[in-house]
Amino acid sequence: MLRSLPLSEVYRLLEPGPVVLLTTAHRGRANVMTLSWHLMMEFDPPLVGCLVSGANHSFTALRKTRECVIALPAAALAPKVVQVGNASGRDLDKFEAFGLTPKPAKRVAAPLVAECFADLECRVADTRFVPKYNFFVLEVVQAWIDPGQRRAKTLHHQGGGTFVLDGPTIRLRSNKP
Amino acid sequence: MLRSLPLSEVYRLLEPGPVVLLTTAHRGRANVMTLSWHLMMEFDPPLVGCLVSGANHSFTALRKTRECVIALPAAALAPKVVQVGNASGRDLDKFEAFGLTPKPAKRVAAPLVAECFADLECRVADTRFVPKYNFFVLEVVQAWIDPGQRRAKTLHHQGGGTFVLDGPTIRLRSNKP
Protein backbone atom coordinates (compact mmCIF):
# COMPACT_ATOMS: atom_id res chain seq x y z
CA MET A 1 0.00 0.00 0.00
CA LEU A 2 1.49 3.31 -1.05
CA ARG A 3 1.68 6.21 1.37
CA SER A 4 1.44 9.84 0.22
CA LEU A 5 4.82 11.56 0.62
CA PRO A 6 4.94 15.27 1.50
CA LEU A 7 6.01 17.22 -1.58
CA SER A 8 8.68 18.96 0.49
CA GLU A 9 10.54 15.63 0.81
CA VAL A 10 10.68 14.75 -2.88
CA TYR A 11 14.17 16.25 -3.30
CA ARG A 12 15.55 13.60 -0.94
CA LEU A 13 14.66 10.96 -3.53
CA LEU A 14 15.99 12.63 -6.66
CA GLU A 15 18.95 14.68 -5.42
CA PRO A 16 21.16 11.57 -5.01
CA GLY A 17 20.93 10.93 -8.76
CA PRO A 18 19.19 7.54 -9.06
CA VAL A 19 18.27 5.90 -12.33
CA VAL A 20 14.51 6.35 -12.67
CA LEU A 21 11.71 5.12 -14.88
CA LEU A 22 9.52 7.65 -16.65
CA THR A 23 6.03 6.59 -17.68
CA THR A 24 3.61 8.27 -20.06
CA ALA A 25 0.16 7.50 -21.46
CA HIS A 26 -0.78 8.64 -24.94
CA ARG A 27 -3.61 7.59 -27.22
CA GLY A 28 -4.62 4.80 -24.85
CA ARG A 29 -1.13 3.30 -24.59
CA ALA A 30 1.15 3.43 -21.56
CA ASN A 31 4.91 3.46 -22.05
CA VAL A 32 7.99 3.47 -19.84
CA MET A 33 11.59 4.55 -20.39
CA THR A 34 14.76 4.79 -18.27
CA LEU A 35 16.19 8.17 -17.35
CA SER A 36 19.33 9.33 -15.55
CA TRP A 37 19.62 12.86 -16.89
CA HIS A 38 17.51 14.71 -14.33
CA LEU A 39 18.00 17.27 -11.54
CA MET A 40 16.04 18.96 -8.79
CA MET A 41 15.25 22.63 -9.50
CA GLU A 42 13.03 23.66 -6.57
CA PHE A 43 12.05 22.17 -3.21
CA ASP A 44 8.34 22.87 -2.81
CA PRO A 45 6.41 22.66 -4.98
CA PRO A 46 9.11 20.34 -6.33
CA LEU A 47 10.40 21.15 -9.78
CA VAL A 48 12.43 18.54 -11.66
CA GLY A 49 14.34 19.13 -14.87
CA CYS A 50 14.92 16.20 -17.19
CA LEU A 51 16.24 15.53 -20.62
CA VAL A 52 14.14 13.26 -22.82
CA SER A 53 15.68 12.86 -26.25
CA GLY A 54 13.52 13.27 -29.33
CA ALA A 55 14.76 9.78 -30.29
CA ASN A 56 12.70 8.34 -27.41
CA HIS A 57 9.16 7.20 -28.13
CA SER A 58 8.16 8.88 -24.83
CA PHE A 59 9.19 12.30 -26.13
CA THR A 60 6.02 12.80 -28.18
CA ALA A 61 3.76 11.51 -25.41
CA LEU A 62 5.37 13.83 -22.88
CA ARG A 63 5.13 16.83 -25.17
CA LYS A 64 1.54 16.18 -26.20
CA THR A 65 0.02 15.08 -22.88
CA ARG A 66 2.26 17.23 -20.62
CA GLU A 67 2.07 14.54 -17.95
CA CYS A 68 4.29 11.72 -16.70
CA VAL A 69 5.23 9.67 -13.66
CA ILE A 70 8.80 9.35 -12.40
CA ALA A 71 9.08 5.97 -10.67
CA LEU A 72 12.09 4.94 -8.58
CA PRO A 73 13.30 1.34 -8.93
CA ALA A 74 15.33 -0.31 -6.17
CA ALA A 75 18.56 -2.08 -7.08
CA ALA A 76 16.89 -5.49 -7.40
CA LEU A 77 15.01 -4.19 -10.45
CA ALA A 78 18.27 -3.46 -12.31
CA PRO A 79 17.79 -6.20 -14.96
CA LYS A 80 14.31 -4.89 -15.82
CA VAL A 81 15.54 -1.31 -15.82
CA VAL A 82 18.13 -2.22 -18.45
CA GLN A 83 15.60 -4.16 -20.50
CA VAL A 84 13.33 -1.10 -20.48
CA GLY A 85 16.28 1.03 -21.59
CA ASN A 86 17.22 -1.34 -24.40
CA ALA A 87 13.73 -1.45 -25.97
CA SER A 88 11.41 1.08 -27.57
CA GLY A 89 7.71 1.56 -26.88
CA ARG A 90 7.35 1.98 -30.61
CA ASP A 91 7.69 -1.78 -30.98
CA LEU A 92 6.16 -3.31 -27.88
CA ASP A 93 4.30 -2.94 -24.59
CA LYS A 94 7.29 -2.74 -22.28
CA PHE A 95 5.20 -3.21 -19.13
CA GLU A 96 3.98 -6.57 -20.38
CA ALA A 97 7.24 -7.58 -22.02
CA PHE A 98 9.35 -7.01 -18.91
CA GLY A 99 6.89 -7.86 -16.15
CA LEU A 100 6.24 -4.39 -14.79
CA THR A 101 2.77 -3.51 -13.51
CA PRO A 102 1.12 -0.19 -14.42
CA LYS A 103 -1.14 1.17 -11.68
CA PRO A 104 -3.56 4.10 -11.97
CA ALA A 105 -2.15 7.38 -10.70
CA LYS A 106 -4.25 9.92 -8.82
CA ARG A 107 -3.71 13.15 -10.73
CA VAL A 108 -2.25 12.18 -14.11
CA ALA A 109 -3.09 9.66 -16.81
CA ALA A 110 0.44 8.17 -16.86
CA PRO A 111 0.67 5.06 -14.68
CA LEU A 112 2.57 4.38 -11.48
CA VAL A 113 4.87 1.34 -11.53
CA ALA A 114 3.78 -1.11 -8.85
CA GLU A 115 7.25 -2.65 -8.41
CA CYS A 116 8.94 0.71 -7.71
CA PHE A 117 9.42 2.05 -4.17
CA ALA A 118 8.36 5.63 -4.98
CA ASP A 119 6.29 7.34 -7.68
CA LEU A 120 6.13 11.04 -8.51
CA GLU A 121 3.13 12.25 -10.52
CA CYS A 122 4.31 15.15 -12.68
CA ARG A 123 2.94 17.82 -14.96
CA VAL A 124 5.10 19.59 -17.52
CA ALA A 125 5.65 23.12 -16.19
CA ASP A 126 7.94 24.63 -18.83
CA THR A 127 8.83 23.60 -22.38
CA ARG A 128 10.88 26.60 -23.45
CA PHE A 129 14.11 24.58 -23.45
CA VAL A 130 12.65 21.62 -25.33
CA PRO A 131 13.38 22.88 -28.86
CA LYS A 132 17.08 23.44 -28.16
CA TYR A 133 17.92 20.83 -25.48
CA ASN A 134 14.96 18.41 -25.16
CA PHE A 135 14.89 19.68 -21.57
CA PHE A 136 11.54 19.56 -19.75
CA VAL A 137 10.74 21.27 -16.44
CA LEU A 138 8.28 19.11 -14.49
CA GLU A 139 6.27 19.94 -11.39
CA VAL A 140 5.63 17.07 -9.00
CA VAL A 141 1.95 17.29 -8.05
CA GLN A 142 1.61 14.07 -6.03
CA ALA A 143 4.26 11.80 -4.51
CA TRP A 144 3.97 8.23 -3.22
CA ILE A 145 6.29 6.05 -1.22
CA ASP A 146 6.08 2.33 -0.46
CA PRO A 147 6.58 1.82 3.29
CA GLY A 148 7.23 -1.85 2.52
CA GLN A 149 10.46 -0.92 0.70
CA ARG A 150 12.08 1.29 3.33
CA ARG A 151 15.68 2.33 2.76
CA ALA A 152 15.62 1.01 -0.78
CA LYS A 153 19.05 1.00 -2.42
CA THR A 154 19.04 2.76 -5.78
CA LEU A 155 21.03 2.46 -9.00
CA HIS A 156 23.34 5.06 -10.51
CA HIS A 157 24.39 4.68 -14.14
CA GLN A 158 28.07 5.15 -14.93
CA GLY A 159 27.59 4.57 -18.64
CA GLY A 160 27.58 1.55 -20.93
CA GLY A 161 25.52 -0.68 -18.63
CA THR A 162 27.75 -0.18 -15.58
CA PHE A 163 25.78 0.72 -12.49
CA VAL A 164 26.92 1.58 -9.00
CA LEU A 165 24.54 0.56 -6.23
CA ASP A 166 23.96 2.56 -3.07
CA GLY A 167 26.42 1.55 -0.36
CA PRO A 168 26.70 2.69 3.25
CA THR A 169 25.01 5.84 4.52
CA ILE A 170 26.80 8.47 6.60
CA ARG A 171 25.46 11.46 8.51
CA LEU A 172 27.34 14.73 8.87
CA ARG A 173 26.39 18.04 10.41
CA SER A 174 25.00 19.99 7.52
CA ASN A 175 23.10 23.25 7.82
CA LYS A 176 21.56 22.70 4.39
CA PRO A 177 18.21 21.04 3.58
CA MET B 1 49.62 14.07 -11.96
CA LEU B 2 46.31 14.68 -13.73
CA ARG B 3 45.54 13.05 -17.04
CA SER B 4 43.38 14.72 -19.69
CA LEU B 5 40.06 12.86 -19.99
CA PRO B 6 38.32 12.67 -23.40
CA LEU B 7 35.31 14.98 -23.36
CA SER B 8 33.15 12.13 -24.64
CA GLU B 9 33.63 10.34 -21.29
CA VAL B 10 32.59 13.20 -19.01
CA TYR B 11 29.00 11.94 -18.76
CA ARG B 12 30.25 8.81 -16.98
CA LEU B 13 31.35 11.01 -14.09
CA LEU B 14 28.27 13.19 -13.70
CA GLU B 15 25.39 10.92 -14.78
CA PRO B 16 25.52 8.90 -11.52
CA GLY B 17 24.61 12.04 -9.55
CA PRO B 18 27.63 12.67 -7.29
CA VAL B 19 27.94 15.62 -4.94
CA VAL B 20 30.44 17.94 -6.62
CA LEU B 21 32.38 21.07 -5.76
CA LEU B 22 32.02 24.11 -7.99
CA THR B 23 34.84 26.65 -8.01
CA THR B 24 34.87 30.19 -9.36
CA ALA B 25 37.37 33.05 -9.46
CA HIS B 26 36.16 36.63 -9.37
CA ARG B 27 38.03 39.86 -8.66
CA GLY B 28 41.14 37.98 -7.66
CA ARG B 29 39.38 35.67 -5.19
CA ALA B 30 38.73 31.96 -5.66
CA ASN B 31 35.68 30.38 -4.06
CA VAL B 32 34.19 26.91 -3.80
CA MET B 33 30.67 25.62 -3.11
CA THR B 34 28.96 22.23 -2.96
CA LEU B 35 26.43 21.23 -5.59
CA SER B 36 24.10 18.28 -6.10
CA TRP B 37 21.50 19.81 -8.38
CA HIS B 38 23.10 19.10 -11.76
CA LEU B 39 22.43 16.94 -14.83
CA MET B 40 24.06 15.95 -18.10
CA MET B 41 22.45 17.57 -21.15
CA GLU B 42 24.68 16.47 -24.05
CA PHE B 43 27.48 13.95 -24.54
CA ASP B 44 30.09 15.70 -26.72
CA PRO B 45 30.84 18.48 -26.36
CA PRO B 46 29.51 17.80 -22.87
CA LEU B 47 26.80 20.13 -21.65
CA VAL B 48 25.94 20.19 -17.96
CA GLY B 49 22.95 21.95 -16.43
CA CYS B 50 23.21 23.10 -12.82
CA LEU B 51 21.24 25.14 -10.39
CA VAL B 52 23.20 27.72 -8.40
CA SER B 53 20.94 29.69 -6.10
CA GLY B 54 21.19 33.47 -6.00
CA ALA B 55 21.73 33.03 -2.26
CA ASN B 56 25.14 31.51 -3.00
CA HIS B 57 28.17 33.80 -3.10
CA SER B 58 29.29 31.84 -6.21
CA PHE B 59 26.21 32.92 -8.16
CA THR B 60 27.56 36.40 -8.95
CA ALA B 61 31.01 35.08 -9.83
CA LEU B 62 29.51 32.50 -12.18
CA ARG B 63 27.24 35.03 -13.85
CA LYS B 64 29.92 37.68 -14.25
CA THR B 65 32.92 35.54 -15.25
CA ARG B 66 30.94 32.83 -17.10
CA GLU B 67 33.52 30.26 -16.02
CA CYS B 68 33.80 27.59 -13.33
CA VAL B 69 35.33 24.23 -12.50
CA ILE B 70 33.28 21.23 -11.39
CA ALA B 71 35.51 19.10 -9.16
CA LEU B 72 34.57 15.59 -8.01
CA PRO B 73 35.42 14.66 -4.43
CA ALA B 74 35.82 11.04 -3.39
CA ALA B 75 33.96 9.80 -0.32
CA ALA B 76 36.93 10.37 2.01
CA LEU B 77 36.51 14.12 1.46
CA ALA B 78 32.94 14.07 2.82
CA PRO B 79 33.74 16.08 6.01
CA LYS B 80 35.37 18.85 3.94
CA VAL B 81 32.53 18.79 1.42
CA VAL B 82 30.05 19.45 4.22
CA GLN B 83 32.22 22.21 5.72
CA VAL B 84 32.32 23.87 2.30
CA GLY B 85 28.55 23.57 2.10
CA ASN B 86 28.01 25.04 5.56
CA ALA B 87 30.13 28.15 4.97
CA SER B 88 29.92 31.13 2.62
CA GLY B 89 32.74 32.60 0.54
CA ARG B 90 31.38 35.97 1.56
CA ASP B 91 32.97 35.47 4.96
CA LEU B 92 36.12 33.46 4.41
CA ASP B 93 38.57 31.77 2.05
CA LYS B 94 37.09 28.29 2.09
CA PHE B 95 40.11 26.70 0.41
CA GLU B 96 42.36 27.86 3.25
CA ALA B 97 39.78 27.31 6.00
CA PHE B 98 39.08 23.70 5.06
CA GLY B 99 42.45 22.57 3.72
CA LEU B 100 41.61 22.35 0.05
CA THR B 101 44.27 23.27 -2.52
CA PRO B 102 43.39 25.43 -5.54
CA LYS B 103 45.44 24.59 -8.64
CA PRO B 104 45.59 26.58 -11.87
CA ALA B 105 43.27 25.31 -14.59
CA LYS B 106 44.23 25.28 -18.26
CA ARG B 107 41.37 27.10 -19.97
CA VAL B 108 39.47 28.96 -17.25
CA ALA B 109 40.45 31.25 -14.37
CA ALA B 110 38.53 29.19 -11.78
CA PRO B 111 40.84 26.74 -9.99
CA LEU B 112 40.97 22.96 -9.99
CA VAL B 113 40.83 21.29 -6.56
CA ALA B 114 44.00 19.25 -6.01
CA GLU B 115 42.34 16.79 -3.61
CA CYS B 116 39.53 15.86 -6.05
CA PHE B 117 39.78 12.87 -8.41
CA ALA B 118 38.39 14.69 -11.47
CA ASP B 119 38.02 18.31 -12.57
CA LEU B 120 35.87 19.69 -15.37
CA GLU B 121 36.74 23.14 -16.70
CA CYS B 122 33.49 24.79 -17.80
CA ARG B 123 32.26 27.85 -19.63
CA VAL B 124 28.71 29.12 -19.25
CA ALA B 125 26.93 28.29 -22.52
CA ASP B 126 23.39 29.52 -21.84
CA THR B 127 21.92 31.83 -19.19
CA ARG B 128 18.35 32.11 -20.47
CA PHE B 129 16.96 30.08 -17.56
CA VAL B 130 18.94 31.95 -14.91
CA PRO B 131 16.39 34.70 -14.25
CA LYS B 132 13.56 32.25 -13.59
CA TYR B 133 15.31 29.15 -12.20
CA ASN B 134 18.96 30.06 -11.43
CA PHE B 135 19.69 27.32 -13.98
CA PHE B 136 23.00 27.57 -15.87
CA VAL B 137 23.95 25.51 -18.93
CA LEU B 138 27.70 24.84 -18.86
CA GLU B 139 29.96 23.46 -21.57
CA VAL B 140 32.87 21.34 -20.38
CA VAL B 141 35.91 22.54 -22.35
CA GLN B 142 38.64 20.51 -20.62
CA ALA B 143 38.39 17.48 -18.33
CA TRP B 144 41.01 15.99 -16.00
CA ILE B 145 41.18 12.73 -14.11
CA ASP B 146 43.60 11.62 -11.40
CA PRO B 147 44.91 8.15 -12.30
CA GLY B 148 46.07 7.82 -8.67
CA GLN B 149 42.43 7.79 -7.50
CA ARG B 150 41.03 5.11 -9.78
CA ARG B 151 37.54 3.85 -9.04
CA ALA B 152 36.94 6.62 -6.54
CA LYS B 153 33.73 6.17 -4.56
CA THR B 154 31.53 9.25 -4.69
CA LEU B 155 28.96 10.81 -2.38
CA HIS B 156 25.23 11.26 -3.04
CA HIS B 157 23.28 13.67 -0.87
CA GLN B 158 19.95 12.46 0.47
CA GLY B 159 19.18 15.72 2.25
CA GLY B 160 19.96 17.11 5.70
CA GLY B 161 23.55 15.92 5.84
CA THR B 162 22.76 12.30 5.04
CA PHE B 163 24.95 10.92 2.28
CA VAL B 164 24.95 7.56 0.59
CA LEU B 165 28.35 6.34 -0.58
CA ASP B 166 28.93 4.35 -3.74
CA GLY B 167 28.63 0.63 -3.06
CA PRO B 168 29.17 -2.34 -5.37
CA THR B 169 29.30 -1.99 -9.15
CA ILE B 170 27.32 -4.24 -11.50
CA ARG B 171 27.47 -4.64 -15.26
CA LEU B 172 24.45 -5.38 -17.43
CA ARG B 173 23.99 -5.65 -21.17
CA SER B 174 22.90 -2.16 -22.14
CA ASN B 175 22.74 -0.89 -25.69
CA LYS B 176 22.89 2.71 -24.43
CA PRO B 177 26.01 4.85 -24.00
Interface residues (C-beta under 8 A of the other chain):
Chain A: E9 Y11 R12 E15 P16 G17 P18 T34 S36 W37 H38 L39 M40 M41 E42 L47 G49 C50 L51 A78 P79 V82 G85 N86 D126 R128 F129 K132 Y133 F135 V137 K153 H156 H157 Q158 G159 G160 G161 T162 F163 V164 L165 D166 G167 P168 T169 I170 R171 L172 R173 S174 N175 K176 P177
Chain B: E9 Y11 R12 E15 P16 G17 P18 T34 S36 W37 H38 L39 M40 M41 E42 L47 G49 C50 L51 A78 P79 V82 G85 N86 D126 R128 F129 K132 Y133 F135 V137 K153 H156 H157 Q158 G159 G160 G161 T162 F163 V164 L165 D166 G167 P168 T169 I170 R171 L172 R173 S174 N175 K176 P177
